[in-house]
């Protein structure tokens, strides 16, 4: 794939998930830039303002909070669109 998928309307759609930093922020081995190692995995913990900043130039359609895993991890499913 050479870029984000296109919706039928001619919009580009970008979906990603981001681990937010509320629950485990500051725990584990710190590597700087909000990256922490937990259980052998390095995770970049995103503050909400960074999620918003990364949407620059795109329309931020939805930020859906959810949890997964044994910790549990709190994540955001981020949906962005770009009209073409």
N, C-alpha and C positions, 0 to 999 in steps of 0.2 A: 504494500500500500504506500502511496507516495504522499499522503497527507490525511487530514481528518476526514471521516466519512461525510458524504453529502446527503442531506435529507431531501425528500422529494420536492421540497419547495425551493431548491436552489441555495439553501442555507448550508453552511458548514457547521457541523456539530462536533464539539469536543467534550468528551466525558473523561473524568479521571477521579481518583479518590485521593484524599489527603488525610493523614493522621493528625488529629488536632491535639494540642498540647495541654489540655486541662488536666487529665487524670495522672499521667506519669511524667509530667514535665519536671526535669531536674533529678530524676532517678536514673540509675544505671551508670555506665561509663560515658562521660561527656567527650565529644569530639569537636565541639564548636559549631556555630551556625545552627543551633537547635537540633543537632544530631546526637542521639543517645543510643547506646547498645544495650539491648535487653535480650537475654537468653541466646546470645550468639548472633543476633540480627541488629544491624544499625538502622535506626529509623529517624527520618527527618520529621520533626514535630512542627506543624504549621499553625501559627496564630491566624485568626480570621482575617486580619488586615493584609497578611501576605496572600491569602487565597484571593481576596478582592484585587490586590495589586497585580497578580498574575493574570487576571482577566482583562487587563488593559488592552483596549482595541476590540474586545469581544463583548457581547451582551451576556451578563451573568444571569442565566435563566433560573437556576435553582441550586441551592446548597442544602442537601438532605443529610441530617445527622443519623448515624446508626452505629451499632456495636457489633463486633465479631471476635471470635477467638476466646482463649482461656483467660486472658488477663482481666477483663475483656478490653479490647482496643476500641477507642472511640474514633470514628472516621467520619469524613464528609464525602458524599458522592456529589461531585461538582459537574453541572451541565452548563455549557457555554455555547453560544451560537454566533455566527458571523454571516451577515448577508453578503451575497455576491451579485 
